[in-house]
């Protein structure tokens, strides 16, 4: 499963019961999940089999607070992705703003920003080949 970014996921994926169901089913069956840029918003309400947030204790990345400030939308988005991932127990990592940066934790691949789309997709393909 691959979720591309853009600001839309901050509203739709973050609150989608269907996306939540799919992500939780993939995670429960140890299937690869990738999300880039703002798409890790899909993990806002997803939970693991143990009832904890899906990202809790896992290495993740996504659009940074400073990148959101840089595009002037920190006061527009419904929440800051970096803050949400941390609040859900994610072990948040980041690289330089607007530079490619991905994190893989088991079958979970996250990319920081649009420049991370290609590397994240390649990492997901490697998981699918394994």
Secondary structure, 3 states (H helix, E strand, C coil): CEECCCHHHHCHHHHCHHHHHHHHHHHHCCCCEEEECCHHHHHCCCECCCCCECCCCCEECCCCHHHHHHCCCCCCCCCCHHHHHHHCCCEECCCCCCCCCEEEECCEEEECCHHHHHHHHHHHHHHHHC
